[in-house]
Amino acid sequence: MSRLARLIALAAVLLLTACGREPLYQEQGYVFGTLVDVSIYGEDEARARQATSDVLHEFQRLHDMLHAWRPSELSGLNAAFAKGENKDISPELEAMLQDAAQLAQQSRGTFNPAIGKLIELWGFHADEFKPVQPDEAQVAQLVANNPQMSDVVFGQGRVQSRNPAVQLDLGGYAKGYALDRAAVLLKQRGVRHALINIGGNILALGRHGKRAWRVGIQHPRKSGALATLELHDGEAIGTSGDYQRYFESGGKRYCHLIDPRSGYPVQGVQAVTVLTRGARAGVLSDVASKPLFIAGTSGWRAAARQMDLSEAMLVDAQGVIHLTAALQKRLEFTDKDARTEAAP
């Protein structure tokens, strides 16, 4: 059975606690190209099932709206950009793009949803990744064209691009946005305690009974968790890793995280994890890890400050864990061989 088939089969399973045990409802699905999990504590089964169904339907709606290479509102906008045309878009997508543009500016362009053509060139606009080696001249030309979110112009519900090289890909934003939407929907339905996990981007509401929600951070080179921590109400954690979407060629790993400045997949970093909180915790957990990943071991701390992060961690190519002192206080490492270096 293929990996996708196993995930889909798993998605059909509802994990319900038996009568007399803790009131935890958990349901899984497959969307955004990854496994998602919604856990609700302290609600009766019918109420929890309906709330979870609403969340999973919302995830599917956003997936259909933001798909980068299949027919969607976003891919339709990209087609208009390629023709030099402007296009009407929904208020929701416009707000997302304006928010993404502001975050791109804050990151000084290392978070850049405008580089969809580079992502496509490296073969990551596909469900299965095959080894590719793009022509160096093509990569150089796309970098020279310098697509930026600031090239996208908004006006009266219509959008255009001043740069034909712009092709939008919200893969580094959509999961975080979906987490925030899930939090809003659950609160509207009276759910106070929940944990939402979209492929390792996790947001907590309330508590798991008398304790906080405890979550794991995936080890980038081993099965299981590198570390665990407690997530409190309104906090989110996000991880970007070279193990999530990648291929290997010539003994080298090429991941989907591309440096817009070079046009090539980032080397020298296995994973970056960030901890965020507040009304936009989901979006920030998704977006903010990318600038740190691209900055690498020499620049990750400066990138964290730039993104207003006090709790962050980077695992370098040798497996050494570089982390802020604030995050170190929160973590319990399950890998007893972990080598850590704390920074202020």
C-alpha positions, 0 to 999 in steps of 0.5 A, a space after each residue: 500500500 502506498 504512503 498516500 493510501 495509508 494516510 487516506 485509510 488512516 484519515 477514515 478512522 475516528 479515535 473516540 474514548 470509551 465511555 467513562 474515560 476522558 472526553 477526548 474526541 479526535 478525527 483525522 483527514 488528509 488535506 494540504 498534501 498532508 495529514 491533519 488532526 483535530 482533537 477536542 477535549 471536554 465536549 460531547 461526541 455529537 457536538 465535537 463531531 460537528 465542530 470537527 466536520 466544520 473545520 475539515 470542510 473549511 480546510 478543504 475549501 482553503 485547499 481548493 482555493 489556494 492550490 498552486 498548480 491545479 485549477 483554483 482561485 490562486 492558479 487563475 490569478 497566476 494565469 492572469 499575471 502570466 498574460 499581463 492582465 488584471 483580475 477580480 479576486 475575492 476579498 478573502 484572497 486579497 486580504 491574504 495576499 496583502 498580509 503575505 506581502 507585509 510579512 515578506 517585507 518584514 522578512 526582507 524578501 526571504 519569505 517570498 510567495 512570488 517565487 512560484 516559477 522557481 518552485 515549479 522549476 525545481 519540480 515541487 508543483 507535483 504530488 510526487 517529487 522526482 529528481 530534477 536538475 534545472 538548467 542553471 541559466 533558467 534559474 539565474 534568469 528567474 532570480 534576475 527577474 526578481 519577482 516580489 510581493 511588492 510587484 502585486 498591485 491591489 485596487 478596487 477588488 482587482 489585482 495585477 502584477 507589475 512583474 510578469 515573473 511573479 507566480 504566487 505560491 502560498 504553500 508557506 502561508 496557507 496551513 497557518 492561515 487554516 489554523 487560525 480559521 480553525 480556531 475562529 470556527 471552534 470558538 464560534 461553536 463554543 469549543 474551548 479546548 482543542 488541538 489542531 495539527 496540520 502536518 506539524 503546524 500545531 495550534 492549541 486552544 485551552 487545555 487538555 483537562 487539568 494539564 496543558 496540551 503536550 506536543 512533539 517536534 519531529 526529529 529531522 533524521 529519525 522516527 519519532 520526536 526530537 523534543 516535546 513541550 507544553 502548548 498553552 492557550 493561543 500558542 502555535 508551533 511550526 516546523 520547516 524541514 528538509 525531510 518534508 518535501 524533498 528528493 535526492 540526486 547525486 547523493 545530495 538532498 534537495 528540499 522545497 525550501 528555496 532561497 529566493 536570492 540564489 534560486 536553489 534549495 537551501 543546504 546546511 539546515 535540517 529543520 527550524 521550529 518556531 513558537 508563536 502566540 496571539 490572534 495570528 499565531 497560526 500564520 506566524 508559525 507557518 511563515 516565520 520559520 522560512 526566513 530562519 531556515 534560509 538564513 542558516 546557522 550564521 543568520 538564524 538569530 538575526 532573522 528571528 529578531 527580525 520576525 519578532 521571535 523569542 522562541 526558535 530553534 534550528 537543527 544544522 546539517 550535523 544535527 547540532 541544535 541551535 536554540 534561543 534560551 527562551 525556547 530551551 526552557 520549554 523543551 524536553 528533549 527525547 533524543 538523549 544524544 541531542 547536542 544543543 547550543 543556546 543563544 540569548 
